[in-house]
Amino acid sequence: MIKSLARRWNQYKYRFVPWLAANINESSPRIVETVQLDKLISDEDVEQQLNILFSKFGSNHDVNSQAVLDLCGFRINRKPSLLEDGGIGVFVDAGLVKSGTVVAIYPGAVYQPWEPVFLISLRNSYLFRCADSVHIDGKDKGLSRMMYNSFARRDSLRGQLMCDNSWQTEYPLNPLAVGQYVNNQSNKFSANVAYQEFDVPAKFPSHLRKYIPNTEARLHQDMEQSMFNRLLRMVVLVSIRDIHPGEELFSTYFTIVSKPS
Ligand SMILES: C[S@@+](CC[C@H](N)C(=O)[O-])C[C@H]1O[C@@H](n2cnc3c(N)ncnc32)[C@H](O)[C@@H]1O
């Protein structure tokens, strides 16, 4: 009995633990058989979409927003949510997002399962948990911000950052790096995007890494490896249907894995 309860508990993959704990009754889960099957589009497709887009990016938010519009056919922006008490949300403000498109990226520092997240989790509603317990801290203020910037500086090469830290500002260089502001679906608005975990392959062009809004925490020295030889976890938000201008993006904050390995 206890074993079966524990197994069921482990099947629940809460994306944002504290908020869901308080609002569990209002949240319908996304149910998938296995984490490997929880892919709306292939990893190759994610990589290709990012690669093509990043190669059009420059050093200005507006120019890059226009590049997203020209290439992908949509533009997204943050503004007050349609939900009462929903704070800020993310909206499609021009064009059309076709189903199966990478529409946003979840920015932040990546913590491996064995790295402590207790301190940064305090009063933090932006700590995203992946199915394998990797965490991504998408908070753009306070300790989280300081930590991200210090990891980014540590990994810089000849003064050049190997990741993007402008997601912490109002005008991120990578206009898709606002996934941390996407709200959970509600009774009124059902999910139109889903999280997809993606490991950036070592072959990803090094000159485009400066547009990736993620960096590894790597708190332990023994985890040190050449940054081009390891995979970097990213979480992208993929549209599950066509999304029209004026619509807010909504995801599902928790996933149930029905056949855990
Ligand atoms: C990852 S943040 C999303 C961005 C947030 N709206 C903001 O303004 O910073 C998660 C927080 O958003 C709010 N939130 C998300 N979905 C919501 C919903 N369906 N209804 C009300 N609040 C929601 C909760 O405060 C939650 O802790």
The ligand as a Gaussian input file, in Angstrom:
#p B3LYP/6-31G(d) Opt

LIG

0 1
 C        6.072000      31.010000     -13.317000
 S        5.198000      32.342000     -12.627000
 C        4.278000      32.933000     -14.006000
 C        4.423000      34.440000     -14.178000
 C        3.604000      35.266000     -13.225000
 N        2.277000      35.470000     -13.768000
 C        4.247000      36.620000     -12.930000
 O        3.624000      37.656000     -13.068000
 O        5.403000      36.640000     -12.543000
 C        4.056000      31.440000     -11.656000
 C        3.126000      32.305000     -10.874000
 O        2.132000      32.893000     -11.734000
 C        0.864000      32.925000     -11.096000
 N       -0.064000      32.080000     -11.855000
 C        0.230000      31.182000     -12.795000
 N       -0.876000      30.611000     -13.307000
 C       -1.908000      31.166000     -12.676000
 C       -3.310000      30.976000     -12.738000
 N       -3.874000      30.090000     -13.569000
 N       -4.093000      31.731000     -11.913000
 C       -3.540000      32.632000     -11.066000
 N       -2.212000      32.837000     -10.950000
 C       -1.408000      32.124000     -11.738000
 C        1.074000      32.373000      -9.695000
 O        1.312000      33.471000      -8.866000
 C        2.337000      31.538000      -9.845000
 O        3.046000      31.430000      -8.633000

